[in-house]
Amino acid sequence: MSEQNPHSVIKGISWNGLRVAFQAVSSIVVMAILARLLPPTDFGLMAIAILVIGLGDLASSLGMGPAIVQKKDLSLEDIQIAHTISVFFGLLVTGAICILTPLLVDYFTFAALENILILLSVTLLFSAFGSIARGLLVREMNFKALFMVDFISYLVGYVVVTVVFALLDFGVYALVFGAICQSFLMLCLLLFFAKPPLRFCYKHAIALRLMSFGAGQSATGFVNYFAANVDYVFIGKYLGASALGLYSRAYHLVTLPIAKISASITGVMFSSYSKNQHKKSQLKRDYLMVVELTSLIIFPILAGFFIGAKWVILGLFGQNWLEAIVPFQILCLAGLFKCVFNLAGSLVQALGFVYAELRRQCVYLVQLGVGCFFAVQWGLEYVAWVVVIASFFLYIMMAQLVLRLVAISWFEFFKSQQAAIVLSALILIVGIVFNRLMLQVEGLPYEISLGLFIVVCAITFIAGFLFLPKALIGTMPNICLDKVQHKMPAILIRYLIRFSPHYSGMY
């Protein structure tokens, strides 16, 4: 791949960004609908089941998808061997989960968990068969196809099926059937778009080379995933399914923009980093730009979540979720750190330092495990604070690794987040004023309050993005405006030329 400038990187993110934007918005809408149809206990049961299935999913493909993305020279034989390994371990892990299900049911003491886990285990086979196809689409940077895969499978496979079964009073099984249908439809679409050569083939030497990266990738993913969910284990075990349902929805809402927006960028950048892994100056520039762009979007969203938590939780989920407000606010603080350290993984893995990342993730996991073990006895809020503290330490540890690998100074690293911090502070100030004004209004439905809050925050963000001086907000607005100038009406361009310090393009 030839050297990229900031404009070409942003262009590469476009389709992936559209895919993720759709997922984020639709996920919030579906969460709101389902939260009013199903009780917190159902979400708690599903959270435990997804925790187990998610760990199995990481082990089932053994990181073969990312391995073929990262491999510099990829042959047909590599693809077939990676597919063979992925399917073999998919079958192995599916069988293991079915065998271990009674032990998991005994640990969590939820009898309903047994049938849920056995039903969901079939999704591991679908995932194993589709992992190579997804890896090929990522390698080719065919994010338009990935958008269609995720769009159709989520809308038809999950949303329609889950909502229909929830309306028919299937309870937690509405979530189960939706997940199964989504996974199967996703597999069909991945095979349709990627058309991978799916013959079974095995050569020990090639398999070892693929597995040396894939195993490290899976181990890192395993530790990272378990660290992201270890709080679920303690809450589910000691506080019950209802408390876990409250916490899991709050956590999911916080991490939704992080997971979706970061994924849209890191999915593009992993392929780009891998192909330019010997160009340190370009890696440095691209990484700093990615941190600036991602934090510029996510930090203000989390600031809005924090200051408007009451409107967000009650406006989306309803009065039954009142106890989720405080944990939600605390987790927003953890989200700031998660946003940035999630971006480091794609660069570290592309450079082949998966085990350096793994060591740091292990430290993070131990911090979370020990902290949650002692904090869970005091309730959800204390568990959330443990997540904040551990996330801060991982933020520092991953930053130290990346800065060393591509020769970035701490000043450059923190400066790349300056614009995001400024816009977030602006959102917080406006949010405080909004909350005080809303105290004067009685009887207004929370849904309307949430709508007003979103409009106010959106206007604040756009105004700050376009009109704050470059000394505070940096050059990212200029890059973005130049990218979309050909789609803007002439009257808007004239207005920006006159009033915005960031617009420098020619219509």
ZIPEZI-V878128 format. One record per pair of residues at least 24 apart in sequence whose ideal C-beta (glycine too) atoms are under 10 Angstrom apart, sorted by the first residue. I is the first residue (numbers start at 1). J is the second residue. Records with the same first field share a line. If there is no record, write none. Layout:
I=J + J
This chain:
1=141 + 271 + 272 + 274 + 275 + 276 + 279 + 282
2=275 + 276
3=276 + 279 + 281 + 282 + 285 + 286
4=272 + 275 + 276 + 279 + 282 + 285 + 286 + 289
5=282 + 285 + 286 + 289 + 479
6=285 + 286 + 289 + 290 + 292 + 293 + 475 + 476 + 478 + 479 + 480 + 482 + 483
7=479 + 480 + 482 + 483
8=272 + 483
9=265 + 268 + 269 + 272 + 282 + 285 + 286 + 289 + 290 + 293 + 479
10=265 + 268 + 289 + 290 + 293 + 476 + 479 + 480 + 482 + 483 + 484
11=268 + 483
12=141 + 143 + 265 + 267 + 268 + 269 + 271 + 272
13=143 + 261 + 264 + 265 + 266 + 267 + 268 + 269 + 290 + 293 + 294
14=143 + 144 + 147 + 264 + 268 + 483
15=141 + 142 + 143 + 144 + 145 + 146 + 147 + 148 + 264 + 268
16=138 + 141 + 142 + 143 + 144 + 146 + 147 + 150 + 263 + 264 + 265 + 266 + 267 + 268 + 269
17=143 + 147 + 260 + 261 + 263 + 264 + 265 + 267 + 268 + 297
18=143 + 144 + 147 + 151 + 264
19=143 + 144 + 145 + 146 + 147 + 148 + 149 + 150 + 151 + 154 + 260 + 263 + 264 + 267
20=143 + 146 + 147 + 150 + 257 + 259 + 260 + 261 + 262 + 263 + 264 + 265 + 267
21=147 + 257 + 260 + 261 + 264
22=147 + 150 + 151 + 154 + 155 + 260
23=147 + 150 + 151 + 154 + 155 + 256 + 259 + 260 + 261 + 263 + 264
24=256 + 257 + 258 + 259 + 260 + 261 + 263 + 264 + 301
25=256 + 260
26=150 + 151 + 154 + 155 + 158 + 159
27=154 + 158 + 159 + 252 + 253 + 256 + 257 + 259 + 260
28=252 + 253 + 256 + 257 + 312 + 316
29=159 + 316
30=154 + 155 + 158 + 159 + 162 + 163 + 178
31=249 + 252 + 253 + 256 + 316 + 317
32=253 + 315 + 316 + 317 + 318 + 447 + 450
33=159 + 162 + 163 + 166 + 167 + 316 + 317
34=159 + 162 + 163 + 166 + 174 + 175 + 178 + 249 + 317
35=245 + 249 + 313 + 316 + 317 + 318 + 320 + 321 + 324
36=166 + 316 + 317 + 318 + 320 + 321
37=162 + 163 + 165 + 166 + 167 + 169 + 171 + 174
38=162 + 166 + 169 + 170 + 171 + 172 + 174 + 175 + 245 + 320
39=171 + 172 + 241 + 242 + 245 + 320
40=240 + 241 + 242 + 243 + 244 + 245 + 246 + 247 + 248 + 249 + 317 + 320 + 321 + 323 + 324
41=110 + 112 + 171 + 172 + 240 + 241 + 242 + 243 + 244 + 245 + 246
42=112 + 166 + 170 + 171 + 172 + 173 + 174 + 175 + 176 + 241 + 242 + 245
43=172 + 175 + 241 + 242 + 244 + 245 + 246 + 247 + 248 + 249 + 252 + 321
44=108 + 110 + 172 + 232 + 235 + 236 + 239 + 240 + 241 + 242 + 243 + 244 + 245 + 246 + 247 + 248 + 249
45=108 + 110 + 112 + 113 + 116 + 171 + 172 + 175 + 176 + 236 + 241 + 242 + 244 + 245
46=113 + 116 + 120 + 172 + 173 + 174 + 175 + 176 + 178 + 179 + 241 + 244 + 245 + 248
47=175 + 229 + 232 + 235 + 236 + 241 + 244 + 245 + 247 + 248 + 249 + 251 + 252
48=104 + 105 + 107 + 108 + 110 + 113 + 116 + 117 + 229 + 232 + 233 + 235 + 236 + 237 + 241 + 244 + 248
49=104 + 108 + 110 + 112 + 113 + 115 + 116 + 117 + 118 + 119 + 120 + 121 + 172 + 175 + 176 + 179
50=116 + 120 + 123 + 175 + 176 + 179 + 229 + 232 + 248
51=104 + 108 + 225 + 226 + 228 + 229 + 230 + 232 + 233 + 236 + 244 + 248
52=97 + 100 + 101 + 104 + 108 + 113 + 116 + 117 + 120 + 121 + 229
53=93 + 94 + 97 + 116 + 117 + 119 + 120 + 121 + 122 + 123 + 124 + 127 + 179 + 183
54=124 + 221 + 222 + 225 + 226 + 228 + 229
55=93 + 97 + 221 + 222 + 225 + 226 + 229
56=89 + 90 + 92 + 93 + 94 + 96 + 97 + 100 + 117 + 120 + 121 + 123 + 124 + 127 + 128
57=90 + 93 + 123 + 124 + 126 + 127 + 128 + 131 + 183 + 221 + 225
58=93 + 127 + 217 + 218 + 219 + 220 + 221 + 222 + 223 + 224 + 225 + 226
59=89 + 90 + 92 + 93 + 96 + 97 + 124 + 128 + 218 + 219 + 221 + 222
60=86 + 87 + 88 + 89 + 90 + 91 + 92 + 93 + 94 + 96 + 97 + 121 + 123 + 124 + 125 + 126 + 127 + 128 + 129 + 131 + 218
61=85 + 86 + 87 + 89 + 90 + 93 + 124 + 127 + 128 + 129 + 130 + 131 + 132 + 134 + 135 + 214 + 217 + 218 + 221
62=86 + 88 + 89 + 90 + 92 + 93 + 128 + 131 + 207 + 210 + 211 + 214 + 215 + 217 + 218 + 219
63=89 + 131 + 135 + 210 + 211 + 213 + 214 + 215 + 216 + 217 + 218 + 219 + 220 + 221 + 222 + 349 + 354
64=89 + 128 + 131 + 132 + 135 + 207 + 210 + 211 + 213 + 214 + 215 + 217 + 218
65=127 + 128 + 130 + 131 + 132 + 133 + 134 + 135 + 136 + 137 + 138 + 139 + 214 + 217
66=131 + 134 + 135 + 138 + 139 + 213 + 214 + 216 + 217 + 218 + 220 + 221 + 270 + 274 + 346 + 349 + 350 + 354
67=131 + 132 + 135 + 209 + 210 + 211 + 212 + 213 + 214 + 215 + 216 + 217 + 218
68=131 + 132 + 134 + 135 + 136 + 138 + 139 + 196 + 210 + 213 + 214
69=134 + 135 + 136 + 137 + 138 + 139 + 140 + 141 + 213 + 217 + 267 + 270 + 271 + 274 + 275 + 349 + 350
70=135 + 139 + 210 + 213 + 214 + 217 + 270 + 271 + 273 + 274 + 275 + 277 + 349 + 350 + 351 + 352 + 354
71=135 + 139 + 209 + 210 + 213 + 274
72=274 + 275 + 277
74=135 + 136 + 139
75=206
76=196 + 197 + 199 + 201
77=197 + 199 + 201 + 202 + 203 + 206
78=132 + 201 + 203 + 206 + 207 + 209 + 210
79=132 + 133 + 135 + 136 + 196 + 197 + 198 + 199 + 201 + 210
80=132 + 196 + 197 + 198 + 199 + 200 + 201 + 202 + 203 + 206
81=132 + 199 + 200 + 201 + 202 + 203 + 204 + 205 + 206 + 207 + 209 + 210 + 211
82=131 + 132 + 135 + 136 + 196 + 201 + 206 + 207 + 210 + 211 + 214
83=128 + 129 + 131 + 132 + 133 + 135 + 196 + 197 + 198 + 199 + 200 + 201
84=132 + 198 + 199 + 200 + 201 + 202 + 203 + 207
85=128 + 131 + 132 + 200 + 202 + 206 + 207 + 210 + 211 + 214
86=127 + 128 + 129 + 130 + 131 + 132 + 135 + 210 + 214
87=125 + 128 + 129 + 131 + 132 + 198 + 200
88=128 + 200 + 202
89=124 + 128 + 131 + 211 + 214 + 218
90=124 + 125 + 126 + 127 + 128 + 129 + 130 + 131
91=124 + 125 + 128
92=124 + 128
93=121 + 124 + 125 + 127 + 128
94=118 + 121 + 122 + 123 + 124 + 125 + 127 + 128
95=121 + 124
96=121 + 124
97=121 + 124
98=122
107=233 + 236 + 237
108=233 + 236 + 237 + 240 + 241 + 244
109=236 + 237 + 240 + 241
110=236 + 240 + 241
112=171 + 172 + 173 + 241
113=172 + 236 + 241
115=172 + 173 + 176
116=172 + 173 + 175 + 176 + 179
117=176
119=173 + 176 + 177 + 179 + 180
120=175 + 176 + 177 + 179 + 180 + 183
121=180
122=179 + 180 + 183 + 184
123=176 + 179 + 180 + 181 + 182 + 183 + 184 + 186 + 187
124=183
125=183 + 184 + 187
126=180 + 182 + 183 + 184 + 185 + 186 + 187 + 188 + 190
127=183 + 186 + 187 + 190
128=187
129=187 + 190 + 191 + 196 + 198
130=183 + 184 + 186 + 187 + 188 + 189 + 190 + 191 + 194 + 196
131=187 + 190 + 196 + 214
132=190 + 191 + 194 + 196 + 197 + 198
133=186 + 187 + 189 + 190 + 191 + 192 + 193 + 194 + 195 + 196 + 198
134=186 + 187 + 190 + 193 + 194 + 196 + 267
135=190 + 194 + 196
136=190 + 193 + 194 + 195 + 196 + 197
137=190 + 193 + 194 + 196 + 267
138=194 + 267 + 268 + 270 + 271
139=194 + 270 + 271 + 274 + 275
140=194 + 271
141=267 + 268 + 271 + 272 + 275
142=193 + 194
143=264 + 267 + 268 + 271
144=193
145=189 + 190 + 192 + 193 + 194
146=189 + 190 + 193 + 194 + 264 + 267
147=264
148=189 + 192 + 193
149=185 + 186 + 187 + 188 + 189 + 190 + 191 + 192 + 193 + 194
150=182 + 186 + 189 + 190
151=189
152=182 + 185 + 186 + 188 + 189
153=181 + 182 + 183 + 184 + 185 + 186 + 187 + 188 + 189 + 190
154=178 + 182 + 185 + 186
155=182 + 185
156=181 + 182 + 185 + 189
157=181 + 182 + 183 + 184 + 185 + 186 + 188 + 189
158=182 + 183 + 185 + 186
161=185
172=241
212=352 + 354
213=349 + 352 + 354
214=354
215=354 + 355
216=349 + 352 + 353 + 354 + 355 + 356 + 357 + 358
217=345 + 349 + 354 + 357 + 358
218=354
219=354 + 355 + 357 + 358 + 361 + 362
220=345 + 348 + 349 + 354 + 355 + 356 + 357 + 358 + 359 + 360 + 361 + 362
221=345 + 349 + 354 + 358 + 361
222=358 + 361 + 365
223=357 + 358 + 359 + 360 + 361 + 362 + 363 + 364 + 365 + 366
224=341 + 342 + 345 + 357 + 358 + 360 + 361 + 362 + 364 + 365 + 394
225=361 + 365
226=361 + 365 + 368 + 369
227=361 + 362 + 363 + 364 + 365 + 366 + 367 + 368 + 369 + 387 + 390 + 391 + 394
228=255 + 259 + 338 + 342 + 361 + 364 + 365 + 368 + 387 + 391
229=368
230=364 + 365 + 366 + 367 + 368 + 369 + 370 + 371 + 372 + 373 + 383 + 386 + 387 + 390
231=331 + 368 + 369 + 371 + 372 + 375 + 376 + 380 + 383 + 384 + 386 + 387 + 390
232=372 + 383
233=368 + 369 + 372 + 373 + 376
234=368 + 369 + 371 + 372 + 373 + 374 + 375 + 376 + 377 + 383 + 386
235=327 + 372 + 376 + 379 + 380 + 383
237=376
238=372 + 373 + 376 + 377 + 383
239=376 + 377 + 379 + 380 + 383
242=323
243=323 + 324 + 327 + 376 + 379 + 380 + 383
244=380
245=320 + 321 + 324
246=313 + 317 + 320 + 321 + 322 + 323 + 324 + 325 + 327 + 328 + 380
247=323 + 324 + 327 + 328 + 331 + 379 + 380 + 381 + 383 + 384
248=324
249=313 + 316 + 317 + 321 + 324 + 327 + 328
250=305 + 309 + 312 + 313 + 317 + 321 + 323 + 324 + 325 + 326 + 327 + 328 + 329 + 330 + 331 + 332 + 380 + 384
251=324 + 327 + 328 + 331 + 334 + 335 + 380 + 383 + 384 + 387
252=331
253=305 + 309 + 312 + 313 + 316 + 317 + 324 + 328 + 331 + 332 + 335
254=301 + 302 + 305 + 306 + 327 + 328 + 329 + 330 + 331 + 332 + 333 + 334 + 335 + 338 + 384 + 387
255=331 + 334 + 335 + 338 + 339 + 342
256=301 + 305 + 335
257=294 + 297 + 298 + 301 + 302 + 305 + 335 + 339
258=294 + 298 + 301 + 302 + 334 + 335 + 336 + 337 + 338 + 339 + 340 + 342 + 343
259=338 + 339 + 342
260=298
261=293 + 294 + 297 + 298 + 301 + 339 + 342
262=290 + 294 + 297 + 298 + 338 + 339 + 340 + 341 + 342 + 343 + 345 + 346
263=342 + 346
264=294 + 297
265=289 + 290 + 291 + 293 + 294 + 297 + 342 + 343 + 346
266=290 + 294 + 342 + 343 + 344 + 345 + 346 + 347 + 349 + 350
267=346
268=346
269=343 + 346 + 347 + 350
270=345 + 346 + 347 + 349 + 350
271=346 + 350
272=346 + 347 + 350
273=346 + 347 + 348 + 349 + 350 + 351 + 406
274=346 + 347 + 349 + 350 + 351 + 352
275=350
276=350
277=347 + 350 + 351 + 352
278=351
279=406
280=351 + 405 + 406 + 407 + 408
281=406 + 407
282=406
283=347 + 350 + 351 + 402 + 405 + 406 + 407 + 408
284=347 + 402 + 403 + 405 + 406 + 407 + 408 + 412
285=406 + 408
286=347 + 406
287=343 + 344 + 346 + 347 + 402 + 403 + 405 + 406 + 408 + 412 + 413 + 416
288=402 + 406 + 408 + 412 + 413 + 415 + 416 + 417
289=416 + 475 + 476 + 479
290=343 + 344 + 346 + 347 + 416
291=339 + 340 + 343 + 344 + 399 + 402 + 408 + 412 + 413 + 414 + 415 + 416 + 417 + 420
292=415 + 416 + 417 + 418 + 419 + 420 + 474 + 475 + 476 + 479
293=343 + 416 + 419 + 420 + 476 + 479 + 480
294=339 + 340 + 342 + 343 + 416 + 417 + 420
295=336 + 339 + 340 + 343 + 416 + 417 + 418 + 419 + 420 + 421 + 423 + 424 + 476
296=416 + 417 + 418 + 419 + 420 + 421 + 422 + 423 + 424 + 461 + 465 + 473 + 474 + 476 + 477 + 480
297=339 + 420 + 423 + 461 + 465 + 476
298=335 + 336 + 338 + 339 + 340 + 342 + 420 + 424
299=335 + 336 + 339 + 340 + 417 + 419 + 420 + 421 + 422 + 423 + 424 + 425 + 427
300=419 + 420 + 421 + 422 + 423 + 424 + 425 + 426 + 427 + 428 + 457 + 458 + 460 + 461 + 464 + 465
301=332 + 335 + 339 + 424 + 427 + 457 + 461
302=331 + 332 + 333 + 334 + 335 + 336 + 338 + 339 + 420 + 424 + 427
303=332 + 335 + 336 + 420 + 421 + 423 + 424 + 425 + 426 + 427 + 428 + 429 + 430 + 431 + 457 + 460 + 461
304=332 + 424 + 427 + 428 + 430 + 431 + 434 + 453 + 454 + 456 + 457 + 458 + 460 + 461
305=329 + 331 + 332 + 335 + 427 + 431 + 457
306=330 + 331 + 332 + 333 + 335 + 336 + 424 + 427 + 428 + 431
307=332 + 424 + 427 + 428 + 429 + 430 + 431 + 432 + 433 + 434 + 435 + 453 + 457
308=427 + 428 + 431 + 434 + 435 + 438 + 449 + 450 + 452 + 453 + 454 + 456 + 457
309=431
310=435 + 438 + 446 + 449 + 450 + 453
311=431 + 434 + 435 + 438 + 446 + 447 + 448 + 449 + 450 + 451 + 452 + 453 + 454
312=446 + 449 + 450 + 453 + 454
313=446 + 450
314=445 + 446 + 447 + 449 + 450
315=445 + 446 + 447 + 448 + 449 + 450 + 451 + 452 + 453 + 454
316=446 + 447 + 450
317=446
318=446 + 447
319=446
323=379 + 380 + 381
324=380
326=379 + 380 + 381 + 384
327=379 + 380 + 381 + 382 + 383 + 384 + 385 + 387
328=380 + 384
329=381 + 384
330=380 + 381 + 382 + 383 + 384 + 385 + 386 + 387 + 388
331=380 + 381 + 383 + 384 + 385 + 387 + 388 + 391
332=384 + 388
333=384 + 385 + 387 + 388 + 389 + 391 + 392
334=384 + 385 + 386 + 387 + 388 + 389 + 390 + 391 + 392 + 395
335=387 + 388 + 391
336=388 + 391 + 392 + 395 + 417 + 420 + 421 + 424
337=387 + 388 + 389 + 390 + 391 + 392 + 393 + 394 + 395 + 396 + 398 + 399
338=387 + 388 + 391 + 394 + 395
339=391 + 395 + 417 + 420
340=391 + 394 + 395 + 398 + 399 + 402 + 413 + 416 + 417 + 420
341=391 + 392 + 393 + 394 + 395 + 396 + 397 + 398 + 399 + 401 + 402
342=394 + 395 + 398
343=398 + 402
344=394 + 395 + 397 + 398 + 399 + 400 + 401 + 402 + 403 + 405
345=398 + 402
347=398 + 401 + 402 + 405 + 406
348=398 + 401 + 402 + 405 + 406
351=401 + 402 + 405 + 406
353=401 + 402 + 404 + 405
356=397 + 398 + 401 + 404 + 405
357=397 + 398 + 401 + 402
359=397 + 401
360=393 + 394 + 396 + 397 + 398 + 400 + 401
361=394 + 397 + 398
363=390 + 393 + 394 + 397
364=390 + 391 + 393 + 394 + 395 + 397 + 398
365=390 + 394
366=390
367=391 + 392 + 393 + 394
368=394
415=474
416=474 + 476
417=474
418=471 + 472 + 473 + 474
419=464 + 465 + 468 + 470 + 472 + 473 + 474 + 475 + 476 + 477
420=473 + 474 + 476
421=472
422=464 + 468 + 469 + 471 + 472 + 473 + 474
423=460 + 461 + 463 + 464 + 465 + 468 + 472 + 473
424=461 + 464
425=464 + 472
426=457 + 460 + 461 + 463 + 464 + 465 + 468 + 472
427=456 + 457 + 458 + 460 + 461 + 464
428=460
429=460
430=456 + 457 + 459 + 460 + 461 + 463 + 464
431=456 + 457 + 460
434=460
465=500 + 502
466=495 + 496 + 499 + 500 + 501 + 502 + 503
467=496 + 499 + 500 + 501 + 502
468=500 + 501 + 502
469=501 + 502
470=501 + 502
471=501
473=501 + 502
474=502
475=502 + 504
476=502
477=501 + 502 + 503
478=502 + 503 + 504 + 505
481=505
482=506
